[in-house]
C-alpha cells in the first residue's frame, strides 16, 4: 500500500501528514506494509526541509520532520501510489489535471478520511502559530481515519 500526501509547496501541510502517518504506522507495526511520501504541486521549495514553524509544532507532539525534503508531484506518482491525497480543493484540481486517464489511484481530499467531507486543511504559511496547531489537529484526525481504511484493505490482502 502506498500513500502520497499533496499540498502546494510541500513544506507545511503534506510533510505534517507524512510525519504523523509514519509515526502512527510505526506505532501499529505497519511501517513495513505501507509506504508514505509527500509532495507539492509547485516547485518553489524542492529540496528544502519543512518550514521551521511546521517542524517545531510537530516536534511538540512527538513528530520528527527533520529528515523530510520537499519535492514536486511527478507524472509517475499516479502509477506508484494507491492514494494521492490533497490538502485542499486547489491541490486536488491540480492533481486531477495532471493525472493520466488510466490511473487506478484514489485521488481525493485528505480530510474525507476524517469524516470532514469536502473540507480543506488550511494553509498555515502566512498565519501565526495557531494555524500550525490547527493543521496538526486536523491531520491527526485524517491519519486516524485513513489508517482505519488501510487496515481493512490490508486485511483483505495476503
ChimeraX attribute file (.defattr): number of C-alpha atoms within 10 A of each C-alpha:
attribute: neighborCount
match mode: 1-to-1
recipient: residues
	/A:1	14
	/A:2	15
	/A:3	23
	/A:4	24
	/A:5	25
	/A:6	29
	/A:7	28
	/A:8	24
	/A:9	24
	/A:10	31
	/A:11	29
	/A:12	24
	/A:13	32
	/A:14	29
	/A:15	31
	/A:16	28
	/A:17	28
	/A:18	25
	/A:19	23
	/A:20	24
	/A:21	26
	/A:22	21
	/A:23	17
	/A:24	18
	/A:25	19
	/A:26	13
	/A:27	10
	/A:28	10
	/A:29	10
	/A:30	16
	/A:31	15
	/A:32	9
	/A:33	10
	/A:34	17
	/A:35	16
	/A:36	18
	/A:37	21
	/A:38	27
	/A:39	28
	/A:40	27
	/A:41	21
	/A:42	17
	/A:43	15
	/A:44	15
	/A:45	18
	/A:46	16
	/A:47	13
	/A:48	14
	/A:49	20
	/A:50	24
	/A:51	17
	/A:52	13
	/A:53	18
	/A:54	24
	/A:55	22
	/A:56	18
	/A:57	20
	/A:58	22
	/A:59	13
	/A:60	10
	/A:61	11
	/A:62	12
	/A:63	19
	/A:64	18
	/A:65	22
	/A:66	15
	/A:67	8
	/A:68	20
	/A:69	17
	/A:70	24
	/A:71	22
	/A:72	20
	/A:73	25
	/A:74	13
	/A:75	12
	/A:76	10
	/A:77	17
	/A:78	24
	/A:79	13
	/A:80	15
	/A:81	20
	/A:82	18
	/A:83	21
	/A:84	26
	/A:85	26
	/A:86	30
	/A:87	25
	/A:88	22
	/A:89	16
	/A:90	14
	/A:91	21
	/A:92	21
	/A:93	14
	/A:94	15
	/A:95	24
	/A:96	14
	/A:97	10
	/A:98	14
	/A:99	18
	/A:100	13
	/A:101	9
	/A:102	8
	/A:103	14
	/A:104	12
	/A:105	18
	/A:106	13
	/A:107	20
	/A:108	21
	/A:109	25
	/A:110	32
	/A:111	25
	/A:112	16
	/A:113	20
	/A:114	18
	/A:115	12
	/A:116	14
	/A:117	11
	/A:118	12
	/A:119	15
	/A:120	19
	/A:121	23
	/A:122	14
	/A:123	17
	/A:124	18
	/A:125	16
	/A:126	7
	/A:127	9
	/A:128	10
	/A:129	14
	/A:130	11
	/A:131	19
	/A:132	23
	/A:133	18
	/A:134	15
	/A:135	23
	/A:136	21
	/A:137	12
	/A:138	19
	/A:139	25
	/A:140	19
	/A:141	16
	/A:142	24
	/A:143	22
	/A:144	16
	/A:145	17
	/A:146	19
	/A:147	18
	/A:148	12
	/A:149	12
	/A:150	16
	/A:151	13
	/A:152	10
	/A:153	11
	/A:154	13
	/A:155	8
	/A:156	8
	/A:157	7
	/A:158	4
